Amino acid sequence: MLTRERITEEARRLGFVDIGFTTADPFDSHLEYLEKNREAYEWAPKLGLDLFKGADPRTVMPEAKSIIVLIEAYYRESFPPSLEAHFGRCYLDDDRVTRDGLTVRMKAFRSFLKENGVASKAPFDIPHRMAAARAGTGTFGKNCLLYSNRAVRGSSWILPLAFLVDCEFQPDEPTIGIDCPSWCRDACISACPTRALKGDGTIDPRRCISYLSYFGDGITPVELREPMGMYVYGCDRCQNVCPRNTAWSAQELPPNPRVAAKAKDFDLAALLHMDRTYFEQRIWPHMFYMSADELWRWKMNVARVMGNSGDDRYLPELLHAFGETDDTRVRGMIAWALGKIGGRGARRAPAAVPGRGRTGTYRIRHGPGVESPGPIRASSRLPFYRHGRHWRPGCPAGSLSRAMSGHPGLRYARRDNSPGPAYRRNLHSPDPENFRKLS
């Protein structure tokens, strides 16, 4: 008969940093939470996740008697800073598509169980973090993430993997609860710019930067663009500031050669201009939450990041991208990014784009229900105007009437933010004191 000790030995041999056992009983508290917050999780079924079904493991595997939880440490090696700046660490070495790393070890573990007469399943629907806490492998943080009890110096750089099995094992003592130090001063909550963390140990996933980066509907709302900062896919802000992670993050880790080898594929400019083939061959195998039909979301996210960077070196890339796409969500974000960057660097940008010429400009303020300057169309003329010594991005003069008639919610705004009449004077000589920067 297969023992806990033999299973633990095999898990360690396969490279997992911890293991725990719990019953296959329903997760009643988790189900209660889902019932109270149905609206916040309406997105899950669209991804094929049945969270309510997963709250009772036996609806997934009727013969299940126990749950074995393995703990994987995904931050054992360092990643290039250029990638850490824009992508969540847990996604940088994800092999659920390539199946050449963690997936191989998971299959090996299940094969080991099968060879010893134990049937298993590894479903995504069950609450893996709650199972891990119930199996005594970790506690929760105020950021709702799982922190290891015995591995990776008590940090949250872990991935719990739950396996349902048809054999009963002695369960470990549960460690369910928040175990943050009293002196942390809610660092994760304060660091969450979109206020996704509620402060009571729960989260609104719809405001989480990770969720917004790959599941959010339509163009990112204006009020969330700056707070989302420099992340294209995923987010680690609440983990980076957590004092429980300091001991692990402070050490010098060896580099991850697999991730370093693909860093150039994730260059921001390359992502902004990528086509379907580039995405399917180089990006999707590693970051697959967005399909090829959602290239617009990748490009929208990259444009937002470029705008938030304030780096005028991105101006030529943004201008080229504006002419490459007809997607109004991408164009709307590019227009926003151009307005964010502005500055003297824009003076150099026209030389990089064919067909430059003098244009007028108008500034846009978003009225009720309007998220982006949708009707703005590509123009052979560049959307720039001269403001003193600076060149600032604007919109082609020919788009003025289309924008004003196409979107009644768009209106001019004076510097004091009060509504102003349509500006009908010489478009080549706008009054800089009467109009404010696009925001």
Buried (B, 14 or more C-beta within 10 A) or exposed (E): EBEBEEBBEBBEEBBBBBBBBBBBBEBEEBBEBBEEBEEBBEBBEEEEBBBBEBBBBEBBBEEBBBBBBBBBBBBBBBBBEBBBBBBBBBBBBBBEEEEEBBBEBBEEBBEBBEEBEBBBBBBBBBBBBBBBBBBBBBBBBBBBBBBBBBBBBBBBBBBBBBBBBBBEBEBBEBBEEEBBEEEBEEBBBEBBBBEBBBEEBBBBBBBBBBBBBBBBEEBBBBEBBBBBBBBBBBBBBBBBBBEBBBEBBEEEEEEBEBBBEBBEBBBBBBBBBBEEEBBBEBBBBBBBBBEEEBBBBBBBBBBBBBBBBEBBEBBBBBBBBBBBBEBBBBBBBBBBBBBBBBBEBBBEBBEEBEEBEEBBBBBBBBEEEBBBBBBBBBBEBBBBBBBEEBBBBBBBBEBBEBBBEBBEEBBBBBBEEEEBEEBEEEBEEBEBEBBBBBB
